[in-house]
Amino acid sequence: MAARGLLRAAAAAFRASTRGYAKKPAAKAKGKGVPKEVLKGPEVCTDPTMLATHAMGVNYFKEGPEVALKPDSEYPDCLTSSAFTPRLFKIHLGPPKKLEELDPDSLEYWRRLRKYNTWQRNRLKKGKKL
């Protein structure tokens, strides 16, 4: 009988040590009727003149005016040179050009060709049956 008691005590100790869950922390109740503080997003400026003359969102101080844009003559030449102009500032906003209209030596031609081939492959895959 003493052996059974000893076995039961050992089994109980073994079961208690294998339990891997932590005790849940007690939730502290904040005062009743206290409204939660709602976070506001940043203010969005919709004034077109302000958007054209100021760099909105660049000022990282909490208080103070937005940073005004300077005339082009005060910026370095590397920002306004013709080397950057084709990539950064000239955007084709019309309908996409056809493959025949593009120059075969341009990167745009090869990207468009890859897109056409992808569309063709997808159309062929859609019609196949397993």
DSSP file (Angstrom, degrees, kcal/mol; ACC not computed):
  #  RESIDUE AA STRUCTURE BP1 BP2  ACC     N-H-->O    O-->H-N    N-H-->O    O-->H-N    TCO  KAPPA ALPHA  PHI   PSI    X-CA   Y-CA   Z-CA
    1    1 A M     >        0   0    0      0, 0.0     4,-1.9     0, 0.0     5,-0.2   0.000 360.0 360.0 360.0 -36.3    0.0    0.0    0.0
    2    2 A A  H  >  +     0   0    0      1,-0.2     4,-2.0     2,-0.2     5,-0.1   0.859 360.0  55.4 -65.9 -33.1    2.8    2.4    0.7
    3    3 A A  H  > S+     0   0    0      2,-0.2     4,-2.4     1,-0.2    -1,-0.2   0.891 105.6  51.5 -67.1 -38.6    4.2    1.7   -2.8
    4    4 A R  H  > S+     0   0    0      2,-0.2     4,-2.6     1,-0.2    -2,-0.2   0.917 109.7  49.1 -64.2 -42.7    0.9    2.7   -4.3
    5    5 A G  H  X S+     0   0    0     -4,-1.9     4,-2.2     1,-0.2    -1,-0.2   0.894 111.3  49.9 -62.1 -40.1    0.8    5.9   -2.5
    6    6 A L  H  X S+     0   0    0     -4,-2.0     4,-2.1     2,-0.2    -1,-0.2   0.899 111.0  49.0 -66.4 -40.3    4.4    6.6   -3.5
    7    7 A L  H  X S+     0   0    0     -4,-2.4     4,-2.7     2,-0.2    -2,-0.2   0.899 110.7  50.7 -64.9 -41.4    3.5    5.9   -7.2
    8    8 A R  H  X S+     0   0    0     -4,-2.6     4,-2.5     1,-0.2    -2,-0.2   0.914 110.8  48.4 -63.7 -41.8    0.5    8.2   -7.1
    9    9 A A  H  X S+     0   0    0     -4,-2.2     4,-2.1     2,-0.2    -1,-0.2   0.901 112.9  48.1 -65.3 -40.0    2.6   11.0   -5.6
   10   10 A A  H  X S+     0   0    0     -4,-2.1     4,-2.3     2,-0.2    -2,-0.2   0.905 112.4  49.0 -67.2 -40.9    5.3   10.5   -8.3
   11   11 A A  H  X S+     0   0    0     -4,-2.7     4,-2.5     2,-0.2    -2,-0.2   0.896 111.2  49.8 -65.3 -40.6    2.6   10.4  -11.1
   12   12 A A  H  X S+     0   0    0     -4,-2.5     4,-1.9     2,-0.2    -1,-0.2   0.901 112.1  47.8 -64.8 -40.6    1.0   13.6   -9.8
   13   13 A A  H  X S+     0   0    0     -4,-2.1     4,-1.6     2,-0.2    -2,-0.2   0.885 111.9  50.4 -67.3 -38.2    4.3   15.3   -9.6
   14   14 A F  H  X S+     0   0    0     -4,-2.3     4,-1.3     1,-0.2    -2,-0.2   0.914 110.3  49.4 -66.3 -43.0    5.2   14.2  -13.1
   15   15 A R  H  X S+     0   0    0     -4,-2.5     4,-0.5     1,-0.2    -2,-0.2   0.885 110.4  50.7 -63.2 -39.7    1.8   15.4  -14.5
   16   16 A A  H  < S+     0   0    0     -4,-1.9     3,-0.4     1,-0.2    -1,-0.2   0.845 109.8  49.8 -68.9 -33.6    2.3   18.8  -12.9
   17   17 A S  H  < S+     0   0    0     -4,-1.6    -1,-0.2     1,-0.2    -2,-0.2   0.743 105.3  56.5 -80.7 -21.1    5.8   19.3  -14.3
   18   18 A T  H  < S+     0   0    0     -4,-1.3     2,-0.4    -3,-0.2    -1,-0.2   0.577  76.9 111.0 -86.0  -8.0    4.8   18.4  -17.9
   19   19 A R     <  -     0   0    0     -4,-0.5    -3,-0.0    -3,-0.4    -4,-0.0  -0.529  46.4-174.7 -68.7 123.4    2.2   21.1  -18.1
   20   20 A G        +     0   0    0     -2,-0.4     2,-0.3     2,-0.1    -1,-0.1   0.416  43.6 104.6-104.8   1.5    3.5   23.7  -20.5
   21   21 A Y        -     0   0    0      1,-0.0     2,-0.2     3,-0.0     3,-0.0  -0.658  63.1-133.2 -90.8 138.5    0.9   26.4  -20.3
   22   22 A A        -     0   0    0     -2,-0.3     2,-0.2     1,-0.1    -2,-0.1  -0.533  31.6 -97.6 -83.9 153.9    1.6   29.6  -18.5
   23   23 A K        -     0   0    0     -2,-0.2    -1,-0.1     1,-0.1     0, 0.0  -0.524  43.4-111.9 -70.8 134.6   -1.0   31.1  -16.1
   24   24 A K        -     0   0    0     -2,-0.2     2,-0.1     1,-0.1    -1,-0.1  -0.445  33.5-113.9 -68.8 137.1   -3.0   33.8  -17.8
   25   25 A P        -     0   0    0      0, 0.0     2,-0.3     0, 0.0    -1,-0.1  -0.444  32.3-106.0 -72.1 146.3   -2.3   37.3  -16.4
   26   26 A A        -     0   0    0     -2,-0.1     2,-0.4     1,-0.1     0, 0.0  -0.543  34.6-121.5 -72.7 132.1   -5.2   38.9  -14.6
   27   27 A A        -     0   0    0     -2,-0.3     2,-0.5     1,-0.0    -1,-0.1  -0.603  20.1-137.3 -78.5 128.9   -6.7   41.7  -16.7
   28   28 A K        -     0   0    0     -2,-0.4     2,-0.5     1,-0.0    -1,-0.0  -0.744  16.6-133.7 -87.6 128.9   -6.6   45.0  -15.0
   29   29 A A        -     0   0    0     -2,-0.5     2,-0.1     1,-0.0     3,-0.1  -0.698  14.8-145.5 -85.3 125.2   -9.9   46.9  -15.4
   30   30 A K        -     0   0    0     -2,-0.5     3,-0.1     1,-0.2     4,-0.0  -0.400  45.4 -66.1 -79.8 167.5   -9.5   50.5  -16.3
   31   31 A G    >   -     0   0    0      1,-0.1     3,-1.2    -2,-0.1    -1,-0.2  -0.197  57.5-110.3 -56.6 141.5  -12.0   53.0  -15.0
   32   32 A K  T 3  S+     0   0    0      1,-0.2    -1,-0.1    -3,-0.1    -3,-0.0  -0.467  98.9  21.1 -73.3 144.1  -15.5   52.6  -16.2
   33   33 A G  T 3  S+     0   0    0      1,-0.3    -1,-0.2    -2,-0.2    -2,-0.1   0.501  84.5 134.2  80.2   3.5  -16.9   55.2  -18.5
   34   34 A V    <   -     0   0    0     -3,-1.2    -1,-0.3    -4,-0.0     2,-0.1  -0.774  54.2-132.7 -86.5 117.3  -13.4   56.4  -19.6
   35   35 A P        -     0   0    0      0, 0.0     2,-0.1     0, 0.0    -1,-0.0  -0.405  21.2-110.7 -71.1 145.7  -13.4   56.7  -23.4
   36   36 A K        -     0   0    0      1,-0.1     2,-0.6    -2,-0.1     0, 0.0  -0.456  33.6-108.0 -72.2 147.1  -10.5   55.2  -25.3
   37   37 A E        -     0   0    0     -2,-0.1     2,-0.5     1,-0.0    -1,-0.1  -0.667  33.2-144.1 -79.1 121.6   -8.2   57.7  -26.9
   38   38 A V        -     0   0    0     -2,-0.6     2,-0.3     1,-0.0    -1,-0.0  -0.740  10.2-132.8 -91.2 128.8   -8.7   57.5  -30.7
   39   39 A L        -     0   0    0     -2,-0.5     2,-0.3     1,-0.0    -1,-0.0  -0.630  18.4-146.6 -81.5 136.3   -5.6   58.0  -32.8
   40   40 A K        -     0   0    0     -2,-0.3     3,-0.1     1,-0.1    -1,-0.0  -0.781   9.9-128.6-102.1 147.1   -6.0   60.4  -35.7
   41   41 A G        -     0   0    0     -2,-0.3     3,-0.1     1,-0.2    -1,-0.1  -0.289  44.3 -73.3 -80.9 174.7   -4.3   60.0  -39.0
   42   42 A P        -     0   0    0      0, 0.0     2,-0.3     0, 0.0    -1,-0.2  -0.348  53.2-102.7 -69.1 151.2   -2.2   62.8  -40.6
   43   43 A E        -     0   0    0     -3,-0.1     2,-0.5     1,-0.0    -3,-0.0  -0.571  33.5-141.0 -75.1 135.2   -4.0   65.8  -42.1
   44   44 A V        -     0   0    0     -2,-0.3     2,-0.4    -3,-0.1    -1,-0.0  -0.864   8.2-141.5-102.9 126.3   -4.2   65.6  -45.8
   45   45 A C        +     0   0    0     -2,-0.5    11,-0.0     1,-0.1    -2,-0.0  -0.718  23.3 173.2 -87.2 131.0   -3.7   68.9  -47.8
   46   46 A T        +     0   0    0     -2,-0.4    -1,-0.1     4,-0.0     3,-0.1   0.326  40.0 118.2-117.1   4.3   -6.0   69.3  -50.8
   47   47 A D     >  -     0   0    0      1,-0.2     4,-2.1     2,-0.1     5,-0.2  -0.634  53.2-154.7 -74.7 116.2   -5.1   72.9  -51.6
   48   48 A P  H  > S+     0   0    0      0, 0.0     4,-1.7     0, 0.0    -1,-0.2   0.851  91.3  51.2 -65.2 -34.8   -3.5   72.8  -55.2
   49   49 A T  H  > S+     0   0    0      2,-0.2     4,-1.3     1,-0.2     5,-0.1   0.893 111.1  48.1 -69.7 -37.1   -1.4   76.0  -54.7
   50   50 A M  H  > S+     0   0    0      1,-0.2     4,-1.7     2,-0.2    -1,-0.2   0.890 111.3  50.9 -68.2 -38.7    0.0   74.7  -51.4
   51   51 A L  H  < S+     0   0    0     -4,-2.1    -1,-0.2     1,-0.2    -2,-0.2   0.825 111.7  48.1 -67.0 -31.4    0.9   71.4  -53.0
   52   52 A A  H  < S+     0   0    0     -4,-1.7    -1,-0.2    -5,-0.2    -2,-0.2   0.738 120.7  34.4 -81.4 -23.2    2.6   73.1  -55.9
   53   53 A T  H  < S+     0   0    0     -4,-1.3    16,-2.9    -3,-0.1     2,-0.3   0.556 115.0  50.8-110.3  -9.9    4.7   75.5  -53.8
   54   54 A H  E  < S-A   68   0A   0     -4,-1.7     2,-1.1    14,-0.3    14,-0.2  -0.937  75.3-122.1-131.1 151.5    5.5   73.4  -50.7
   55   55 A A  E >   -A   67   0A   0     12,-3.3     3,-1.2    -2,-0.3    12,-0.7  -0.798  39.1-148.2 -90.1  98.7    6.9   70.0  -49.9
   56   56 A M  T 3  S+     0   0    0     -2,-1.1   -12,-0.0     1,-0.2    -5,-0.0  -0.490  73.6  12.4 -75.6 133.7    4.0   68.5  -47.9
   57   57 A G  T 3  S+     0   0    0     -2,-0.2    -1,-0.2     2,-0.1     9,-0.0   0.464  95.9 103.7  85.0   2.5    4.9   66.0  -45.2
   58   58 A V    <   +     0   0    0     -3,-1.2     2,-0.6     9,-0.1    -2,-0.1   0.799  55.4  88.3 -86.1 -30.3    8.7   66.7  -45.3
   59   59 A N        -     0   0    0     -4,-0.4    -2,-0.1     1,-0.2     7,-0.0  -0.581  57.3-171.9 -71.8 115.4    8.7   68.8  -42.1
   60   60 A Y        +     0   0    0     -2,-0.6     2,-0.2     3,-0.0    -1,-0.2   0.429  51.8 101.7 -93.2   1.3    9.2   66.3  -39.3
   61   61 A F  S    S-     0   0    0      1,-0.1    -2,-0.0     2,-0.1     3,-0.0  -0.541  74.8-130.7 -79.8 152.3    8.7   68.7  -36.4
   62   62 A K  S    S+     0   0    0     -2,-0.2     2,-0.3     1,-0.0    -1,-0.1   0.879  92.6  35.6 -69.9 -37.2    5.3   68.7  -34.7
   63   63 A E  S    S+     0   0    0      2,-0.0    -2,-0.1    -3,-0.0    -3,-0.0  -0.812  88.8  64.4-114.3 155.7    4.9   72.4  -35.0
   64   64 A G  S    S-     0   0    0     -2,-0.3    -5,-0.1    -5,-0.0     2,-0.0  -0.350  77.5 -60.8 119.1 163.4    5.9   74.8  -37.7
   65   65 A P        -     0   0    0      0, 0.0     2,-0.1     0, 0.0     3,-0.1  -0.283  56.0 -96.0 -77.9 164.1    5.2   75.5  -41.4
   66   66 A E        -     0   0    0      1,-0.1     2,-0.4    -8,-0.0   -10,-0.1  -0.376  49.9 -90.6 -72.9 158.6    5.8   73.2  -44.3
   67   67 A V  E     -A   55   0A   0    -12,-0.7   -12,-3.3    -2,-0.1     2,-0.2  -0.584  41.4-135.0 -76.8 124.6    9.0   73.4  -46.3
   68   68 A A  E     -A   54   0A   0     -2,-0.4   -14,-0.3   -14,-0.2     2,-0.3  -0.563  17.9-118.5 -80.7 142.4    8.7   75.8  -49.2
   69   69 A L        -     0   0    0    -16,-2.9     3,-0.1    -2,-0.2    -1,-0.1  -0.594  26.4-138.9 -79.0 140.9   10.1   74.7  -52.6
   70   70 A K        -     0   0    0     -2,-0.3     5,-0.0     1,-0.1    -1,-0.0  -0.496  30.7 -86.0 -92.1 165.1   12.9   76.9  -54.0
   71   71 A P    >   -     0   0    0      0, 0.0     3,-1.8     0, 0.0     4,-0.3  -0.329  42.5-107.4 -66.9 158.9   13.2   77.9  -57.7
   72   72 A D  G >  S+     0   0    0      1,-0.3     3,-1.2     2,-0.2     8,-0.1   0.766 115.1  67.7 -59.2 -27.3   15.0   75.5  -60.0
   73   73 A S  G 3  S+     0   0    0      1,-0.2    -1,-0.3     4,-0.0     4,-0.1   0.737  95.3  56.1 -68.2 -20.6   18.0   77.8  -60.2
   74   74 A E  G <  S+     0   0    0     -3,-1.8    -1,-0.2     2,-0.1    -2,-0.2   0.545  94.0  81.6 -89.0  -7.2   18.8   77.1  -56.5
   75   75 A Y  S <  S-     0   0    0     -3,-1.2     5,-0.1    -4,-0.3     0, 0.0  -0.651  93.9 -90.9 -94.7 155.4   19.0   73.3  -56.9
   76   76 A P    >>  -     0   0    0      0, 0.0     3,-1.1     0, 0.0     4,-0.7  -0.233  31.8-118.8 -63.5 154.6   22.1   71.5  -58.2
   77   77 A D  H >> S+     0   0    0      1,-0.2     4,-1.0     2,-0.2     3,-0.6   0.781 107.7  69.8 -65.1 -27.4   22.3   70.9  -61.9
   78   78 A C  H 34 S+     0   0    0      1,-0.2    -1,-0.2     2,-0.2     6,-0.2   0.787  97.1  52.6 -65.5 -24.5   22.4   67.1  -61.5
   79   79 A L  H <4 S+     0   0    0     -3,-1.1    -1,-0.2     1,-0.2    -2,-0.2   0.780 119.6  32.2 -79.6 -26.0   18.7   67.1  -60.4
   80   80 A T  H << S+     0   0    0     -4,-0.7    -2,-0.2    -3,-0.6    -1,-0.2   0.319  91.7 120.2-112.4   7.7   17.5   69.1  -63.4
   81   81 A S  S >X S-     0   0    0     -4,-1.0     4,-1.0     1,-0.1     3,-0.9  -0.220  75.3-112.2 -72.1 164.7   20.0   67.8  -66.1
   82   82 A S  T 34 S+     0   0    0      1,-0.2    -1,-0.1     2,-0.2    -4,-0.1   0.642 109.5  73.7 -72.7 -14.0   18.8   66.0  -69.2
   83   83 A A  T 34 S+     0   0    0      1,-0.2     4,-0.3     2,-0.1    -1,-0.2   0.857 106.9  33.5 -67.3 -33.7   20.4   62.7  -67.9
   84   84 A F  T <> S+     0   0    0     -3,-0.9     4,-2.5    -6,-0.2     5,-0.4   0.693 100.7  82.2 -92.3 -20.5   17.6   62.3  -65.4
   85   85 A T  H  X>S+     0   0    0     -4,-1.0     4,-1.6     1,-0.2     5,-1.2   0.878  87.7  50.3 -58.5 -46.2   14.8   63.8  -67.4
   86   86 A P  H  45S+     0   0    0      0, 0.0     4,-0.2     0, 0.0    -1,-0.2   0.891 118.2  38.1 -63.5 -36.7   13.8   60.8  -69.6
   87   87 A R  H  45S+     0   0    0     -4,-0.3    -2,-0.2    -3,-0.3    -3,-0.1   0.891 127.5  28.0 -81.2 -39.0   13.5   58.4  -66.6
   88   88 A L  H  <5S+     0   0    0     -4,-2.5    -3,-0.2     1,-0.1    -1,-0.1   0.873 127.3  26.3 -94.8 -38.2   12.0   60.6  -64.0
   89   89 A F  T  <5S+     0   0    0     -4,-1.6     2,-0.8    -5,-0.4    -4,-0.1   0.640  97.8  78.7-111.8 -14.4    9.9   63.3  -65.5
   90   90 A K      < +     0   0    0     -5,-1.2     2,-0.4    -4,-0.2    -1,-0.1  -0.854  55.6 172.1 -99.8 112.0    8.7   62.2  -68.9
   91   91 A I        -     0   0    0     -2,-0.8     2,-0.8    -3,-0.0    -4,-0.0  -0.969  32.2-132.8-121.4 131.2    5.7   59.9  -68.5
   92   92 A H        +     0   0    0     -2,-0.4    -2,-0.0     1,-0.2     0, 0.0  -0.742  28.1 174.6 -83.1 111.3    3.6   58.6  -71.3
   93   93 A L        +     0   0    0     -2,-0.8    -1,-0.2     3,-0.0     0, 0.0   0.483  48.9  87.5 -98.9  -4.3    0.0   59.1  -70.1
   94   94 A G  S    S-     0   0    0      1,-0.2     3,-0.1     0, 0.0    -2,-0.0   0.012  95.9 -55.3 -80.4-168.8   -1.8   58.1  -73.3
   95   95 A P  S    S-     0   0    0      0, 0.0    -1,-0.2     0, 0.0    -2,-0.0  -0.329  74.6 -83.3 -65.5 154.6   -2.9   54.6  -74.4
   96   96 A P        -     0   0    0      0, 0.0     2,-0.1     0, 0.0    -3,-0.0  -0.302  48.9-112.1 -63.1 142.6   -0.1   52.0  -74.4
   97   97 A K        -     0   0    0     -3,-0.1     2,-0.1     1,-0.1     5,-0.0  -0.431  30.2-113.8 -74.3 148.0    1.9   52.0  -77.6
   98   98 A K    >>  -     0   0    0     -2,-0.1     3,-0.8     1,-0.1     4,-0.8  -0.385  26.0-111.2 -77.0 161.1    1.6   49.0  -79.9
   99   99 A L  G >4 S+     0   0    0      1,-0.3     3,-0.6     2,-0.2    -1,-0.1   0.838 117.1  56.8 -62.8 -33.8    4.6   46.8  -80.4
  100  100 A E  G 34 S+     0   0    0      1,-0.2    -1,-0.3     3,-0.0     9,-0.0   0.784 102.7  55.6 -69.4 -26.6    5.1   48.0  -84.0
  101  101 A E  G <4 S+     0   0    0     -3,-0.8    -1,-0.2     2,-0.1    -2,-0.2   0.685  94.6  85.8 -79.1 -18.3    5.3   51.6  -82.9
  102  102 A L  S << S-     0   0    0     -4,-0.8    -4,-0.0    -3,-0.6    -3,-0.0  -0.488  85.5-109.5 -88.8 154.9    8.2   50.9  -80.5
  103  103 A D    >   -     0   0    0     -2,-0.2     3,-2.1     1,-0.1     6,-0.4  -0.683  20.8-138.7 -79.3 127.0   11.9   50.8  -81.4
  104  104 A P  T 3  S+     0   0    0      0, 0.0    -1,-0.1     0, 0.0     6,-0.1   0.671 101.5  59.6 -63.5 -14.9   13.3   47.2  -81.2
  105  105 A D  T 3  S+     0   0    0      4,-0.1     2,-0.2     5,-0.0    -2,-0.0   0.460  89.3  94.7 -89.5  -0.3   16.5   48.5  -79.5
  106  106 A S  S <> S-     0   0    0     -3,-2.1     4,-1.3     1,-0.1     3,-0.1  -0.576  76.5-130.7 -94.8 155.3   14.6   49.9  -76.5
  107  107 A L  H  > S+     0   0    0      1,-0.2     4,-2.0    -2,-0.2     5,-0.2   0.841 108.4  60.7 -67.4 -34.5   13.9   48.3  -73.2
  108  108 A E  H  > S+     0   0    0      1,-0.2     4,-2.2     2,-0.2    -1,-0.2   0.870 101.1  54.3 -61.4 -38.1   10.2   49.3  -73.5
  109  109 A Y  H  > S+     0   0    0     -6,-0.4     4,-2.4     1,-0.2    -1,-0.2   0.935 109.8  45.7 -60.9 -48.2    9.9   47.2  -76.7
  110  110 A W  H  X S+     0   0    0     -4,-1.3     4,-2.0     1,-0.2    -1,-0.2   0.838 112.0  50.9 -70.6 -32.4   11.3   44.1  -75.0
  111  111 A R  H  X S+     0   0    0     -4,-2.0     4,-1.9     2,-0.2    -1,-0.2   0.907 111.9  47.7 -67.4 -41.1    9.1   44.5  -71.9
  112  112 A R  H  X S+     0   0    0     -4,-2.2     4,-2.4     2,-0.2    -2,-0.2   0.895 110.8  51.7 -66.0 -39.5    6.0   44.9  -74.1
  113  113 A L  H  X S+     0   0    0     -4,-2.4     4,-2.3     1,-0.2    -1,-0.2   0.907 108.8  50.4 -63.1 -42.3    7.0   41.8  -76.1
  114  114 A R  H  X S+     0   0    0     -4,-2.0     4,-2.1     1,-0.2    -1,-0.2   0.881 110.0  51.1 -62.6 -37.8    7.4   39.8  -72.9
  115  115 A K  H  X S+     0   0    0     -4,-1.9     4,-2.3     2,-0.2    -2,-0.2   0.919 109.5  49.6 -65.9 -42.9    3.9   40.9  -71.8
  116  116 A Y  H  X S+     0   0    0     -4,-2.4     4,-2.2     1,-0.2    -2,-0.2   0.907 111.2  49.7 -61.4 -42.1    2.4   39.9  -75.2
  117  117 A N  H  X S+     0   0    0     -4,-2.3     4,-2.5     2,-0.2    -1,-0.2   0.875 109.4  51.6 -65.7 -37.2    4.0   36.5  -74.9
  118  118 A T  H  X S+     0   0    0     -4,-2.1     4,-2.4     2,-0.2    -1,-0.2   0.917 109.6  49.6 -64.5 -42.6    2.7   36.0  -71.4
  119  119 A W  H  X S+     0   0    0     -4,-2.3     4,-2.1     1,-0.2    -2,-0.2   0.916 111.3  49.6 -61.6 -42.3   -0.8   36.9  -72.5
  120  120 A Q  H  X S+     0   0    0     -4,-2.2     4,-2.1     2,-0.2    -2,-0.2   0.918 111.0  48.9 -63.1 -44.8   -0.5   34.4  -75.4
  121  121 A R  H  X S+     0   0    0     -4,-2.5     4,-2.5     1,-0.2    -1,-0.2   0.905 110.7  50.9 -61.5 -42.0    0.8   31.6  -73.1
  122  122 A N  H  X S+     0   0    0     -4,-2.4     4,-2.0     1,-0.2    -1,-0.2   0.889 109.3  50.5 -64.9 -38.5   -2.1   32.2  -70.6
  123  123 A R  H  X S+     0   0    0     -4,-2.1     4,-1.1     1,-0.2    -1,-0.2   0.894 111.9  48.0 -65.3 -38.4   -4.7   32.0  -73.4
  124  124 A L  H  X S+     0   0    0     -4,-2.1     4,-0.7     1,-0.2     3,-0.2   0.892 111.7  49.4 -68.4 -39.4   -3.2   28.7  -74.6
  125  125 A K  H >< S+     0   0    0     -4,-2.5     3,-0.6     1,-0.2    -1,-0.2   0.860 104.7  59.6 -66.9 -34.9   -3.2   27.3  -71.0
  126  126 A K  H 3< S+     0   0    0     -4,-2.0    -1,-0.2     1,-0.2    -2,-0.2   0.852 105.9  47.7 -64.0 -33.7   -6.8   28.3  -70.5
  127  127 A G  H 3< S+     0   0    0     -4,-1.1    -1,-0.2    -3,-0.2    -2,-0.2   0.653  90.7 100.7 -82.8 -15.6   -8.0   26.2  -73.4
  128  128 A K    <<  -     0   0    0     -4,-0.7     2,-0.4    -3,-0.6    -3,-0.0  -0.421  59.2-151.1 -74.1 144.9   -6.0   23.1  -72.4
  129  129 A K              0   0    0     -2,-0.1    -2,-0.1     1,-0.1    -3,-0.0  -0.923 360.0 360.0-114.1 142.9   -7.9   20.2  -70.6
  130  130 A L              0   0    0     -2,-0.4    -1,-0.1     0, 0.0    -2,-0.0   0.478 360.0 360.0 -78.8 360.0   -6.2   17.9  -68.2
